[in-house]
Amino acid sequence: MASVSGVPKWGVTAACAVLALAASACSGDDSAAPTTTAARATTTTFPSRPTSTTTTIYDPTTVEGQVEAAYLRSWDVYAEAVYHLVLDESAFAEVYADPLLAVVRSEVQDRIGDRRAALVRVEHNYSIEMTGATTAAVVDRYMNHQVLIDPATKEPVEPDPNDELVDIFTLRLVGQRWTVFDQQRIS
């Protein structure tokens, strides 16, 4: 799977509320006993995006490892945006550069307007080729399991496509950060 999920703000809030109630229950003060309100708060939230089981291939201290980390991070940022239907401009600017930044931003904005959430899951099979001192190509032959989901319940509304796709992603070093600036579909 391609994505590593951060904990959404609502998840942190719910976890803090449960921990605070548990701590007050253990303090011996009967007036602070847990209430059913906390249970309602934890059961009404939608599930978080599953975390990734993707493991890295390259040594993170090498240039290839830095390219790999940037490439996988771009998937994470995209997956979070389409799952939660929220465009985090600063996160997108960290991982994408134009012209791909404009394309991905436009796609996410369209999804937000149409309320077309998705669960992004892919099985990566990639190689990295340094094409210059500040450019690299990631050729990824991946299994696409991305499905549209109900924006409220996060339940799939279509079957898993289970398609094999082959894309070439081109990255460029901008300052100290690798960014994805082009994507070409091979098959």
FITOR-299090 format. One record per atom (N, C-alpha, C, CB): z, y, x; atom name. Coordinates in Angstrom, 3 decimals. Each point is the difference from the previous one (the first is absolute). Glycine has a CB too. Example, Ala and Ser with C-alpha at 12.3 -4.5 7.8 and 13.67 -1.06 7.14 Angstrom:
BEGIN
- w v u name
- 7.800 -5.690 13.190 N
- 0.000 1.190 -0.890 CA
- 0.000 1.200 0.900 C
- 1.246 -1.173 -1.892 CB
- -1.966 2.223 1.542 N
- 0.060 1.190 0.820 CA
- 0.730 1.090 -0.770 C
- -2.145 -0.628 1.184 CB
END
This chain:
BEGIN
- w v u name
- 0.000 -1.177 0.844 N
- 0.000 1.177 -0.844 CA
- 0.000 1.231 0.882 C
- 1.210 -1.228 -1.838 CB
- -1.766 2.282 1.333 N
- -0.280 1.136 0.842 CA
- 1.061 1.045 0.039 C
- -2.280 -0.439 -0.456 CB
- 3.202 0.433 -0.409 N
- 0.836 1.173 -0.097 CA
- 1.451 -0.261 0.316 C
- -1.559 0.831 -1.661 CB
- 2.131 0.212 2.220 N
- 1.442 -0.011 0.239 CA
- 0.559 1.090 -0.883 C
- -0.189 -0.865 2.415 CB
- 1.053 0.502 -3.317 N
- 0.450 0.937 -1.025 CA
- 1.244 0.734 0.431 C
- -0.987 -1.453 -1.733 CB
- 0.978 2.767 1.550 N
- 1.232 0.779 0.129 CA
- 0.762 -0.124 -1.297 C
- -1.055 1.620 1.636 CB
- 2.282 -1.275 -1.620 N
- 0.797 -0.069 -1.226 CA
- -0.223 1.286 -0.780 C
- 1.747 -1.498 1.094 CB
- -2.234 1.401 -2.346 N
- -0.227 1.206 -0.791 CA
- 1.310 0.717 -0.309 C
- -2.035 -1.064 -0.989 CB
- 1.924 2.371 0.723 N
- 1.187 0.804 -0.283 CA
- 0.803 -0.563 -1.156 C
- -1.198 1.992 0.855 CB
- 0.524 -2.464 -1.916 N
- 0.732 -0.529 -1.142 CA
- 0.767 -1.249 0.385 C
- -1.715 0.949 -1.538 CB
- 1.195 -1.733 2.488 N
- 0.699 -1.207 0.451 CA
- 1.261 0.353 0.756 C
- -2.169 -1.206 0.123 CB
- 2.089 2.240 0.701 N
- 1.178 0.450 0.740 CA
- 1.052 0.511 -0.960 C
- -1.425 0.580 1.976 CB
- 0.999 0.200 -2.970 N
- 0.941 0.549 -0.981 CA
- 0.706 -1.120 -0.757 C
- -1.436 2.050 -0.231 CB
- 0.677 -3.030 -0.220 N
- 0.601 -1.112 -0.746 CA
- 0.951 -0.792 0.881 C
- -2.039 -0.133 -1.443 CB
- 1.636 -0.122 2.696 N
- 0.864 -0.754 0.911 CA
- 1.285 0.766 0.284 C
- -2.021 -1.069 1.029 CB
- 1.923 2.367 -0.830 N
- 1.195 0.816 0.259 CA
- 0.940 -0.015 -1.203 C
- -1.337 1.466 1.543 CB
- 0.768 -1.389 -2.744 N
- 0.835 -0.010 -1.201 CA
- 0.746 -1.321 -0.122 C
- -1.600 1.565 -1.133 CB
- 0.924 -2.662 1.385 N
- 0.645 -1.314 -0.087 CA
- 1.083 -0.126 1.059 C
- -2.119 -1.005 -0.900 CB
- 1.826 1.436 2.147 N
- 0.997 -0.078 1.064 CA
- 1.211 0.882 -0.302 C
- -1.832 -0.476 1.637 CB
- 1.598 1.669 -2.173 N
- 1.116 0.898 -0.318 CA
- 0.882 -0.612 -1.081 C
- -1.404 1.994 0.624 CB
- 0.787 -2.585 -1.629 N
- 0.776 -0.628 -1.059 CA
- 0.777 -1.202 0.513 C
- -1.687 0.782 -1.651 CB
- 1.067 -1.560 2.527 N
- 0.683 -1.166 0.562 CA
- 1.177 0.437 0.863 C
- -2.155 -1.293 -0.038 CB
- 1.956 2.345 0.826 N
- 1.083 0.494 0.855 CA
- 1.155 0.528 -0.840 C
- -1.669 0.572 1.779 CB
- 1.365 0.132 -2.859 N
- 1.085 0.529 -0.829 CA
- 0.721 -1.123 -0.736 C
- -1.264 2.148 -0.268 CB
- 0.553 -3.215 -0.064 N
- 0.645 -1.134 -0.665 CA
- 0.973 -0.701 0.941 C
- -2.025 -0.294 -1.448 CB
- 1.698 0.260 2.720 N
- 0.861 -0.643 0.989 CA
- 1.184 0.869 0.394 C
- -1.984 -1.221 0.834 CB
- 1.976 2.478 -1.193 N
- 1.062 0.903 0.436 CA
- 1.282 -0.162 -0.805 C
- -1.754 1.586 0.712 CB
- 1.712 -2.357 -1.790 N
- 1.193 -0.216 -0.805 CA
- 0.180 1.041 -1.082 C
- 1.025 -1.061 1.955 CB
- -1.906 2.032 -2.062 N
- 0.093 1.028 -1.027 CA
- -0.748 -0.493 -1.228 C
- 0.175 1.859 1.730 CB
- 0.549 -2.243 -2.772 N
- -0.631 -0.563 -1.185 CA
- -0.919 0.996 -0.701 C
- 1.976 -1.479 -0.261 CB
- -1.737 2.766 0.419 N
- -0.835 0.993 -0.682 CA
- -1.404 0.048 0.591 C
- 2.049 1.334 -0.508 CB
- -2.248 -1.897 1.695 N
- -1.311 0.051 0.644 CA
- -0.706 -1.347 -0.078 C
- 0.845 1.781 1.536 CB
- -0.470 -2.620 -2.484 N
- -0.615 -1.318 -0.135 CA
- -1.477 0.151 -0.341 C
- 2.200 -0.989 -0.741 CB
- -3.032 0.040 1.193 N
- -1.438 0.079 -0.286 CA
- -0.260 0.034 -1.508 C
- -0.481 -1.228 2.145 CB
- -0.554 1.923 -2.519 N
- -0.382 0.091 -1.402 CA
- -1.365 -0.620 -0.190 C
- 1.369 2.081 -0.293 CB
- -1.767 -2.267 -0.938 N
- -1.323 -0.547 -0.277 CA
- -1.099 0.992 0.335 C
- 0.994 -1.404 -1.787 CB
- -0.657 2.660 2.003 N
- -1.000 0.994 0.376 CA
- -0.673 -0.392 1.306 C
- 1.311 1.783 -1.181 CB
- -0.545 -2.247 2.156 N
- -0.571 -0.406 1.281 CA
- -0.938 -1.171 -0.190 C
- 2.039 0.810 1.189 CB
- -1.663 -1.759 -2.034 N
- -0.865 -1.147 -0.251 CA
- -1.318 0.448 -0.615 C
- 2.014 -1.460 -0.301 CB
- -1.959 2.403 -0.613 N
- -1.233 0.510 -0.601 CA
- -0.862 0.683 1.050 C
- 1.179 0.294 -2.192 CB
- -0.567 0.454 3.091 N
- -0.759 0.713 1.018 CA
- -0.735 -0.969 0.911 C
- 1.654 1.866 -0.091 CB
- -1.067 -2.990 0.402 N
- -0.645 -0.932 0.915 CA
- -1.015 -0.887 -0.704 C
- 2.054 0.031 1.386 CB
- -1.975 -0.180 -2.689 N
- -0.945 -0.866 -0.692 CA
- -1.198 0.756 -0.560 C
- 1.897 -1.482 -0.552 CB
- -1.845 2.786 0.500 N
- -1.106 0.752 -0.576 CA
- -1.011 0.455 1.053 C
- 1.543 0.743 -1.799 CB
- -1.250 -0.925 3.064 N
- -0.935 0.417 1.037 CA
- -1.075 -1.058 0.162 C
- 1.804 1.305 1.176 CB
- -3.002 -0.866 -0.798 N
- -1.055 -0.969 0.218 CA
- 0.128 -0.580 1.402 C
- -1.514 1.222 -1.607 CB
- 0.944 -2.385 1.807 N
- 0.169 -0.667 1.293 CA
- -0.666 0.784 1.126 C
- 0.093 -2.199 -1.184 CB
- 0.502 2.111 2.351 N
- -0.613 0.656 1.149 CA
- -1.157 -0.848 0.491 C
- 2.192 1.080 0.641 CB
- -3.045 -0.443 0.110 N
- -1.153 -0.689 0.568 CA
- 0.504 -1.021 0.992 C
- -1.491 2.015 -0.317 CB
- 0.994 -3.242 0.270 N
- 0.472 -1.017 0.933 CA
- -0.211 0.429 1.453 C
- -0.502 -1.753 -1.715 CB
- 1.424 1.352 2.563 N
- -0.135 0.324 1.414 CA
- -1.025 -0.911 0.644 C
- 2.374 0.795 0.077 CB
- -2.803 -0.406 1.076 N
- -1.052 -0.707 0.705 CA
- 0.549 -1.160 0.821 C
- -1.306 2.114 0.072 CB
- 0.461 -3.086 0.114 N
- 0.301 -1.062 0.952 CA
- -0.964 0.087 1.177 C
- 0.881 -1.478 -1.854 CB
- -1.612 2.596 1.946 N
- -0.941 0.200 1.087 CA
- 0.740 0.088 1.322 C
- -1.577 1.172 -1.554 CB
- 1.114 -1.935 2.510 N
- 0.548 0.107 1.345 CA
- -1.065 0.596 0.894 C
- 1.542 -1.978 -0.356 CB
- -1.101 2.693 1.351 N
- -0.954 0.639 0.895 CA
- -0.489 -1.005 1.036 C
- 1.120 2.231 -0.347 CB
- -2.290 -1.967 0.876 N
- -0.631 -0.885 0.967 CA
- 0.137 0.572 1.409 C
- -1.619 -0.789 -1.760 CB
- 1.492 2.106 1.871 N
- -0.082 0.659 1.300 CA
- 1.365 0.520 0.448 C
- -2.372 0.628 -0.500 CB
- 2.547 -0.558 1.795 N
- 1.211 0.566 0.595 CA
- 0.072 1.479 -0.389 C
- -0.065 -1.658 1.959 CB
- 1.160 2.096 -2.591 N
- 0.079 1.384 -0.470 CA
- -0.012 1.042 1.121 C
- 1.252 -0.868 -1.937 CB
- -1.051 0.458 3.176 N
- -0.020 0.962 1.106 CA
- -1.416 0.251 0.518 C
- 2.299 -0.746 0.620 CB
- -3.271 -0.043 -1.088 N
- -1.383 0.189 0.432 CA
- -0.724 0.939 -0.960 C
- -0.012 -2.295 1.047 CB
- -1.134 2.776 -0.618 N
- -0.820 0.853 -0.863 CA
- -0.420 -0.791 -1.239 C
- -0.832 1.324 2.006 CB
- 0.454 -2.575 -1.817 N
- -0.393 -0.830 -1.140 CA
- 1.158 -0.151 -0.988 C
- -1.631 -1.235 1.469 CB
- 2.841 1.101 -0.951 N
- 1.170 -0.089 -0.866 CA
- 0.232 1.273 -0.790 C
- 0.991 -1.592 1.604 CB
- -1.260 2.731 -0.985 N
- 0.130 1.279 -0.706 CA
- -1.061 0.135 -1.091 C
- 0.952 1.037 2.081 CB
- -2.172 -1.485 -1.769 N
- -1.081 0.020 -0.988 CA
- 0.355 -0.926 -1.163 C
- -1.709 0.502 1.809 CB
- 2.195 -1.692 -1.488 N
- 0.396 -0.961 -1.032 CA
- 1.068 0.584 -0.915 C
- -0.557 -1.876 1.557 CB
- 1.579 2.489 -0.970 N
- 1.083 0.589 -0.800 CA
- -0.539 1.092 -0.924 C
- 1.637 -0.513 1.844 CB
- -2.529 1.344 -1.341 N
- -0.579 1.071 -0.819 CA
- -0.856 -0.582 -1.124 C
- 0.012 1.533 1.998 CB
- -0.775 -2.549 -1.677 N
- -0.855 -0.638 -1.002 CA
- 0.844 -0.603 -1.128 C
- -1.718 -0.488 1.783 CB
- 2.729 -0.288 -1.426 N
- 0.851 -0.620 -1.022 CA
- 0.773 1.051 -0.793 C
- 0.204 -2.039 1.443 CB
- 0.215 3.111 -0.786 N
- 0.701 1.091 -0.690 CA
- -0.912 0.653 -1.038 C
- 1.406 0.405 2.053 CB
- -2.711 -0.297 -1.754 N
- -0.923 0.593 -0.975 CA
- -0.046 -0.843 -1.273 C
- -1.372 0.977 1.877 CB
- 1.452 -2.285 -1.744 N
- 0.052 -0.868 -1.173 CA
- 1.295 0.240 -0.778 C
- -1.409 -1.726 1.195 CB
- 2.512 1.870 -0.476 N
- 1.294 0.234 -0.649 CA
- -0.018 1.277 -0.832 C
- 1.133 -1.200 1.880 CB
- -1.643 2.268 -1.296 N
- -0.022 1.297 -0.679 CA
- -0.875 -0.080 -1.250 C
- 0.359 1.190 2.202 CB
- -1.522 -1.803 -2.066 N
- -0.894 -0.154 -1.152 CA
- 0.652 -0.868 -1.075 C
- -2.000 0.252 1.512 CB
- 2.594 -1.368 -1.113 N
- 0.616 -0.927 -0.957 CA
- 1.130 0.669 -0.779 C
- -0.597 -1.908 1.507 CB
- 1.426 2.684 -0.813 N
- 1.090 0.722 -0.680 CA
- -0.562 0.997 -1.004 C
- 1.457 -0.266 2.031 CB
- -2.503 0.977 -1.654 N
- -0.575 1.033 -0.878 CA
- -0.564 -0.598 -1.277 C
- -0.532 1.369 2.009 CB
- -0.221 -2.462 -1.896 N
- -0.620 -0.557 -1.205 CA
- 0.993 -0.804 -0.824 C
- -2.179 -0.073 1.198 CB
- 3.242 -0.411 -0.602 N
- 1.033 -0.721 -0.750 CA
- 0.827 0.967 -0.839 C
- 0.087 -1.756 1.798 CB
- 0.339 2.854 -1.171 N
- 0.862 0.968 -0.681 CA
- -0.778 1.151 -0.654 C
- 1.778 -0.587 1.637 CB
- -3.085 0.638 -1.391 N
- -0.852 1.088 -0.495 CA
- 0.548 1.359 0.426 C
- -0.667 -1.422 -1.960 CB
- 0.953 1.515 3.251 N
- 0.489 1.235 0.608 CA
- -0.753 0.200 1.314 C
- 2.312 -0.247 -1.080 CB
- -2.912 1.407 1.227 N
- -0.726 0.323 1.223 CA
- 0.917 0.782 0.932 C
- -2.208 0.028 -1.245 CB
- 2.608 -0.647 2.338 N
- 0.836 0.648 1.006 CA
- -0.938 0.589 1.050 C
- 1.971 -1.601 -0.405 CB
- -2.283 2.885 0.243 N
- -0.975 0.668 0.871 CA
- 0.367 -0.106 1.478 C
- -0.489 1.569 -1.865 CB
- 1.770 -1.401 2.194 N
- 0.387 -0.039 1.413 CA
- -0.168 -1.401 0.577 C
- 1.618 1.868 -0.407 CB
- -1.290 -2.901 -0.358 N
- -0.185 -1.370 0.474 CA
- -1.479 -0.313 0.183 C
- 2.113 -0.685 -1.159 CB
- -2.945 1.145 0.219 N
- -1.441 -0.227 0.122 CA
- -0.565 0.705 1.234 C
- -0.161 -0.220 -2.499 CB
- 0.606 1.451 2.738 N
- -0.491 0.759 1.158 CA
- 0.435 -0.630 1.323 C
- 0.061 2.073 -1.393 CB
- 1.025 -2.836 1.384 N
- 0.448 -0.680 1.221 CA
- -0.857 -1.207 0.346 C
- 2.296 0.773 -0.494 CB
- -2.882 -1.434 -0.505 N
- -0.707 -1.253 0.269 CA
- -1.507 0.086 -0.176 C
- 2.036 -1.153 -0.711 CB
- -2.526 2.153 -0.015 N
- -1.435 0.149 -0.225 CA
- -0.479 1.337 0.549 C
- 0.146 -1.453 -2.048 CB
- -1.419 1.485 2.425 N
- -0.665 1.238 0.409 CA
- -1.327 0.058 -0.748 C
- 1.114 0.008 2.321 CB
- -1.638 1.200 -2.481 N
- -1.293 0.141 -0.677 CA
- -1.085 -0.648 0.843 C
- 0.752 2.141 -1.107 CB
- -1.723 -2.741 0.474 N
- -0.330 0.103 -1.418 CA
- 0.746 -1.003 -0.900 C
- -2.220 0.813 0.729 CB
- 2.843 -1.865 -0.159 N
- 0.655 -1.011 -0.838 CA
- 1.202 0.572 -0.752 C
- -0.758 -1.755 1.608 CB
- 1.457 2.705 -1.023 N
- 1.137 0.625 -0.680 CA
- -0.424 0.567 -1.347 C
- 1.033 0.540 2.220 CB
- -2.142 0.171 -2.261 N
- -0.481 0.600 -1.251 CA
- -0.373 -1.072 -1.016 C
- -0.836 1.980 1.287 CB
- 0.238 -3.068 -0.831 N
- -0.418 -1.079 -0.893 CA
- 1.221 -0.697 -0.605 C
- -2.101 -0.322 1.363 CB
- 3.071 -0.035 -0.526 N
- 1.185 -0.719 -0.480 CA
- 0.849 0.910 -0.889 C
- -0.007 -1.435 2.080 CB
- 0.156 2.691 -1.690 N
- 0.754 0.955 -0.817 CA
- -0.637 0.122 -1.390 C
- 0.695 1.268 2.085 CB
- -2.004 -1.149 -2.144 N
- -0.705 0.128 -1.274 CA
- 0.189 -1.258 -0.854 C
- -1.690 1.518 1.096 CB
- 1.608 -2.688 -0.476 N
- 0.199 -1.243 -0.748 CA
- 1.397 -0.052 -0.614 C
- -1.617 -1.162 1.527 CB
- 2.627 1.503 -0.741 N
- 1.374 -0.049 -0.500 CA
- 0.202 1.035 -1.105 C
- 0.803 -0.797 2.252 CB
- -1.350 1.989 -2.085 N
- 0.106 1.016 -1.053 CA
- -0.655 -0.474 -1.297 C
- 0.011 1.787 1.757 CB
- -1.156 -2.466 -1.642 N
- -0.661 -0.552 -1.189 CA
- 0.877 -1.069 -0.653 C
- -2.256 0.475 1.024 CB
- 2.853 -1.336 -0.216 N
- 0.884 -1.041 -0.531 CA
- 1.200 0.623 -0.724 C
- -0.714 -1.550 1.863 CB
- 1.270 2.591 -1.276 N
- 1.136 0.682 -0.629 CA
- -0.429 0.575 -1.345 C
- 0.984 0.549 2.266 CB
- -2.123 0.124 -2.302 N
- -0.499 0.588 -1.247 CA
- -0.296 -1.044 -1.067 C
- -0.951 1.846 1.341 CB
- 0.458 -3.002 -0.917 N
- -0.347 -1.076 -0.941 CA
- 1.154 -0.963 -0.250 C
- -2.346 0.189 0.770 CB
- 3.478 0.000 -0.070 N
- 1.159 -0.898 -0.079 CA
- -0.393 -1.440 0.335 C
- 1.021 1.500 -1.740 CB
- -1.824 -1.673 2.819 N
- -0.451 -1.316 0.464 CA
- 0.789 -0.413 1.231 C
- -2.303 0.425 -0.919 CB
- 3.493 -0.933 0.703 N
- 0.831 -0.474 1.110 CA
- -0.529 -1.334 0.491 C
- 2.014 1.207 -0.918 CB
- -1.681 -1.529 2.174 N
- -0.440 -1.269 0.573 CA
- 1.057 -0.542 0.939 C
- -2.392 0.708 -0.202 CB
- 2.414 -2.019 0.290 N
- 0.810 -0.685 0.994 CA
- -0.961 -0.440 1.086 C
- 1.763 -0.781 -1.701 CB
- -1.601 1.347 2.892 N
- -0.879 -0.306 1.120 CA
- 0.626 -1.125 0.812 C
- -0.873 2.383 0.072 CB
- 0.165 -3.487 -0.025 N
- 0.383 -1.118 0.861 CA
- -1.261 -0.472 0.698 C
- 1.943 -0.696 -1.513 CB
- -1.884 0.616 2.817 N
- -1.128 -0.525 0.766 CA
- 0.528 -0.923 1.082 C
- -1.373 2.070 -0.465 CB
- 0.561 -3.030 0.832 N
- 0.290 -0.877 1.131 CA
- -0.953 0.419 1.118 C
- 0.785 -1.962 -1.497 CB
- -0.223 2.626 2.496 N
- -0.817 0.531 1.093 CA
- -0.425 -1.092 0.968 C
- 1.186 2.174 -0.219 CB
- -2.378 -1.983 0.764 N
- -0.506 -0.811 1.101 CA
- -0.885 0.950 0.818 C
- 0.080 -2.250 -1.333 CB
- 0.541 2.978 2.263 N
- -0.717 1.080 0.659 CA
- -0.013 -0.152 1.518 C
- 0.626 1.477 -1.892 CB
- -1.559 -0.744 2.471 N
- -0.052 0.142 1.451 CA
- -0.170 1.488 0.282 C
- -1.003 -2.348 0.358 CB
- 1.449 2.755 0.813 N
- -0.075 1.407 0.398 CA
- -0.860 0.106 1.240 C
- 2.273 0.490 -0.983 CB
- -3.202 0.440 0.937 N
- -0.847 0.265 1.151 CA
- 0.106 1.475 0.350 C
- -1.580 -1.879 -0.629 CB
- 1.941 2.168 1.863 N
- 0.028 1.380 0.465 CA
- -1.443 0.416 0.262 C
- 2.337 -0.251 1.028 CB
- -2.799 1.278 -1.725 N
- -1.383 0.452 0.127 CA
- -0.121 1.231 0.891 C
- -0.455 -0.931 -2.262 CB
- 1.572 1.446 2.706 N
- 0.056 1.152 0.883 CA
- 1.456 0.261 0.337 C
- -2.121 0.990 -0.987 CB
- 2.368 0.030 1.777 N
- 1.374 0.308 0.387 CA
- 0.842 0.445 -1.193 C
- -0.832 0.636 2.263 CB
- 0.189 -0.033 -3.265 N
- 0.739 0.503 -1.166 CA
- -0.548 -0.535 -1.321 C
- 0.513 2.052 1.303 CB
- -1.293 -3.131 -1.258 N
- -0.537 -0.597 -1.226 CA
- 0.141 -1.522 0.047 C
- -1.624 1.919 -0.244 CB
- 1.797 -2.480 -0.928 N
- 0.132 -1.447 -0.111 CA
- -0.591 -0.456 -1.328 C
- 2.076 0.021 1.449 CB
- -2.511 -1.282 -1.466 N
- -0.498 -0.601 -1.233 CA
- 0.869 -1.204 -0.332 C
- -2.369 0.792 0.465 CB
- 2.759 -0.863 -1.728 N
- 0.734 -1.162 -0.505 CA
- -0.947 -0.710 -0.956 C
- 2.315 1.122 0.241 CB
- -2.701 -2.331 0.120 N
- -0.841 -0.815 -0.867 CA
- 0.941 -0.956 -0.718 C
- -2.070 0.183 1.529 CB
- 2.149 -0.031 -2.842 N
- 0.946 -0.783 -0.790 CA
- -0.760 -0.825 -1.035 C
- 1.800 1.746 0.344 CB
- -1.691 -3.065 -0.203 N
- -0.540 -0.953 -0.987 CA
- 1.214 -0.426 -0.817 C
- -1.968 -0.839 1.507 CB
- 2.191 1.513 -2.633 N
- 1.244 -0.197 -0.735 CA
- -0.233 -0.552 -1.400 C
- 0.989 1.852 1.313 CB
- 0.054 -2.529 -1.795 N
- -0.007 -0.495 -1.373 CA
- 0.649 1.076 -0.866 C
- 0.106 -2.462 0.736 CB
- -0.860 2.940 -1.702 N
- 0.463 1.058 -0.887 CA
- 0.627 -0.615 -1.246 C
- -1.790 1.560 0.864 CB
- 3.062 -1.227 -1.080 N
- 0.722 -0.446 -1.190 CA
- 0.456 1.204 -0.839 C
- 0.760 -2.072 1.243 CB
- -1.392 3.227 -1.020 N
- 0.411 1.209 -0.730 CA
- -0.324 -0.147 -1.484 C
- -0.375 1.407 2.065 CB
- 1.379 -1.114 -2.900 N
- -0.186 -0.071 -1.450 CA
- 0.494 1.280 -0.649 C
- 0.242 -2.500 0.059 CB
- -0.870 2.855 -1.164 N
- 0.502 1.097 -0.812 CA
- 1.283 -0.469 -0.667 C
- -2.339 0.933 -0.391 CB
- 3.286 0.000 0.259 N
- 1.281 -0.324 -0.626 CA
- 0.324 1.043 -1.065 C
- 0.810 -1.113 2.125 CB
- 0.022 0.715 -3.061 N
- 0.493 0.946 -0.986 CA
- 0.886 1.001 0.739 C
- -0.103 -1.726 -1.899 CB
- -0.143 3.035 1.761 N
- 0.778 0.980 0.758 CA
- 1.488 0.008 -0.329 C
- -2.041 1.349 0.091 CB
- 2.419 -1.792 -1.283 N
- 1.415 0.013 -0.395 CA
- 0.715 -1.286 0.393 C
- -0.590 1.501 -1.896 CB
- -0.010 -2.638 1.580 N
- 0.678 -1.284 0.252 CA
- -0.330 -0.592 1.358 C
- -0.036 -0.402 -2.430 CB
- -1.066 0.847 3.031 N
- -0.498 -0.489 1.291 CA
- -0.507 -1.436 -0.092 C
- 1.603 1.527 1.148 CB
- -1.846 -1.997 -2.361 N
- -0.556 -1.341 -0.205 CA
- -1.519 0.065 0.149 C
- 1.917 -0.632 -1.553 CB
- -2.531 -0.389 2.172 N
- -1.462 -0.022 0.142 CA
- -0.696 0.007 -1.354 C
- 0.259 -1.233 2.152 CB
- -1.377 1.946 -2.233 N
- -0.795 0.039 -1.227 CA
- -1.369 -0.635 0.213 C
- 1.209 2.078 -0.699 CB
- -1.384 -2.718 1.851 N
- -1.239 -0.696 0.304 CA
- 0.305 -1.133 0.978 C
- -1.370 2.110 -0.392 CB
- 0.475 -3.095 0.476 N
- 0.244 -1.096 0.935 CA
- -0.237 0.426 1.455 C
- -0.658 -1.615 -1.802 CB
- 1.263 0.890 2.708 N
- -0.170 0.209 1.438 CA
- -1.464 -0.259 0.360 C
- 2.419 -0.675 0.465 CB
- -3.116 1.650 0.155 N
- -1.406 -0.216 0.336 CA
- -0.194 -1.018 1.128 C
- -0.442 2.331 -0.737 CB
- 1.423 -2.417 1.644 N
- -0.057 -0.948 1.109 CA
- -1.359 0.052 0.702 C
- 1.640 -1.474 -1.203 CB
- -2.110 2.684 1.493 N
- -1.299 0.211 0.643 CA
- 0.170 0.176 1.500 C
- -0.881 1.048 -2.100 CB
- -0.049 -1.606 2.845 N
- -0.021 0.286 1.437 CA
- -0.885 1.222 0.219 C
- 0.364 -2.458 0.611 CB
- 0.183 3.448 0.083 N
- -0.732 1.216 0.326 CA
- 0.015 0.185 1.505 C
- 0.593 1.051 -2.224 CB
- -1.643 -0.449 2.731 N
- -0.057 0.319 1.424 CA
- -0.292 1.483 0.125 C
- -0.790 -2.341 0.620 CB
- 1.723 3.061 -0.003 N
- -0.140 1.438 0.203 CA
- 0.219 0.331 1.462 C
- 0.769 0.452 -2.349 CB
- -1.430 0.599 2.785 N
- 0.262 0.569 1.324 CA
- 0.668 1.348 -0.230 C
- -1.999 -1.203 1.091 CB
- 3.196 1.343 -0.554 N
- 0.755 1.244 -0.077 CA
- -0.047 0.640 1.377 C
- 1.529 -0.883 -1.849 CB
- -1.897 2.147 1.902 N
- -0.069 0.713 1.265 CA
- 1.184 0.947 0.102 C
- -2.520 -0.177 0.032 CB
- 3.207 0.093 1.092 N
- 1.170 0.840 0.241 CA
- -0.270 0.915 1.174 C
- 1.526 -1.770 -0.915 CB
- -0.848 2.919 0.876 N
- -0.146 0.999 1.060 CA
- 1.389 0.508 0.360 C
- -2.327 0.673 -0.804 CB
- 2.533 -0.454 2.085 N
- 1.263 0.572 0.475 CA
- -0.062 1.508 -0.188 C
- 0.333 -1.878 1.691 CB
- 0.584 2.385 -2.513 N
- 0.094 1.434 -0.260 CA
- 1.377 0.432 0.482 C
- -1.600 -0.087 -2.019 CB
- 1.642 0.839 3.114 N
- 1.285 0.338 0.620 CA
- 0.617 -1.272 0.542 C
- 0.346 1.969 -1.558 CB
- 0.805 -2.341 1.052 N
- 0.679 -1.230 0.414 CA
- -0.077 -1.092 -1.057 C
- 1.525 1.384 1.378 CB
- -2.345 -1.177 -2.416 N
- 0.005 -0.910 -1.151 CA
- -1.402 -0.537 -0.280 C
- 1.951 1.252 -0.968 CB
- -2.030 -2.562 0.745 N
- -1.246 -0.629 -0.416 CA
- -0.153 0.167 -1.511 C
- 0.124 -1.674 1.913 CB
- -1.329 2.072 -2.348 N
- -0.274 0.171 -1.424 CA
- -1.299 -0.730 -0.355 C
- 1.203 2.244 -0.017 CB
- -1.277 -2.718 -1.214 N
- -1.192 -0.681 -0.503 CA
- -0.919 1.059 -0.590 C
- 1.283 -2.160 -0.477 CB
- -2.522 2.221 0.981 N
- -0.891 1.043 -0.508 CA
- -1.290 -0.536 -0.605 C
- 0.956 1.486 1.705 CB
- -1.191 -2.798 -1.602 N
- -1.214 -0.548 -0.590 CA
- 0.238 -1.450 -0.397 C
- -1.428 1.561 1.378 CB
- 0.743 -1.967 -2.451 N
- 0.046 -1.383 -0.471 CA
- -1.396 -0.378 -0.439 C
- 2.427 0.191 -0.727 CB
- -2.909 -1.318 1.230 N
- -1.301 -0.500 -0.402 CA
- 0.129 -1.431 -0.482 C
- -1.133 1.526 1.637 CB
- 0.615 -1.800 -2.817 N
- 0.022 -1.353 -0.559 CA
- -1.164 -0.785 0.591 C
- 1.084 0.812 -2.155 CB
- -0.771 -1.962 2.746 N
- -1.029 -0.865 0.556 CA
- -0.419 -1.038 -1.054 C
- 0.928 0.341 2.351 CB
- 0.064 -0.877 -3.057 N
- -0.331 -0.957 -1.090 CA
- 1.052 0.077 -1.066 C
- -1.166 -1.536 1.596 CB
END
